[in-house]
Amino acid sequence: MYPAAKASADAMFEAAVEAGAENCESDEEYHYITTALEELANVRDALEEKFGEAEKAELIWQPNTMSEINEDQASTVMKLVDALEDDDDVQVVTTNMDVSDEVMEKLMAEG
């Protein structure tokens, strides 16, 4: 992950793909580079040579498919996620749930 100020979205995308990355997505704040596990070190090294040290370069779990869930299911999953995040032994919690903005807003308001 690189700050957006390091390079334009096009320049970062081109360099990332040339280095072996699968994808590069950019927003106003950051460039997010996705790569296969076995290519992480090579891509990181190539991008660091061109743009300097990355703000973050780590393995993360990313779902291949998202599962759309309803309000009741989302409420249950959110309670589970909250409980897991409160556990000192848990470092990161990731889900593949796809919740509509309306449902998420309602759940956050109920909080």
N, C-alpha and C positions, 0 to 999 in steps of 0.2 A: 504494500500500500504506500503510495507516494502522494504527498500534497499536490494539489492541482497546480500550484505555482511553479513546480519543478519543470513542467513541459506542457505543451498543448495536448489536447486529447488525441489528435491525429499522430503527433510525434511519439507519444507514449504507446499508443496502440501499435504503430508500425514497429517500434523497437521491441515491444513485448512479443509480438508474433514472430519477428525475426529470431528472437532468442529461444523460441519454442513454446511460448505460452499458448493456451487454448483460447483465451479471451482477455480483453481489457475493457472495462467499463469505467466511465468517468462521470463525475458530477461536479458541482461548484467547488467542493472541498478536496476531493481525493480522486486518484486513479486506483482502481481495484483490478489486480491482475490475477487471473485464474490459470492454473497449470496442473498437469498431472503430477502425482506424487514423485515419480522418478525424475521429473524435470525441474523440481523446485530449486535445487541448488544451482543448476546451470542457468536458469532464467534469472534468479536472484543475482548471481555474479555478473551476468551480462548487463543487466539493468543498473546495477551499482557502478559498473565501470563507466556507463554512459551518463547516469543521472546522480550519482552519489548514493550514499546509504539510504535504504528504504526506511520509512517510519516504522513499518511492521512487515515481517516476512515470516509467516508461520503456517503450519498445517491447520486447516479447519475442516469440519464436517459440513458438507453442503449437499442437500438432498437433490436427487436426480428428478424427482417429481414431487409436486405439491399436492396435498389432499385438502379439498374444500370441505369445511365443516360448518355445521349450523351453530346457532347461539348456545344451545345447551351443551353441545360438545366443546365449544370454545371455552365456555365457563369452566368446565371440568379440567380441560387441558391447562388453562391459565392457573388454576389452583395448584395443579401438579407442578407446573413450571416454577411458581412462586415457592412452593415447598422445597423443591430441589435447589433453587438458588439460595435459599436460606441455610442450606446444609454447608458447613465449613469444609467438608471433604469434596464438594463439587466445585469444579473450576469453571465450566462452561455448560450452558444448557442450550440446545438447538432443537428446533422442531421443523417439521415439514407441513405444518398446518397453514392453510390458506383461508383467511377470515376476511369477510367484506369489511370495508371501512365503517359502514353503518353499525355492524355488530360490534366491532372493536370499540367504537366510540361509546356505544351503550354499555359495554362491559367496563370500560374505564370510568364512566360516570357512576356506575354502581359501586366501583372500587373497593 
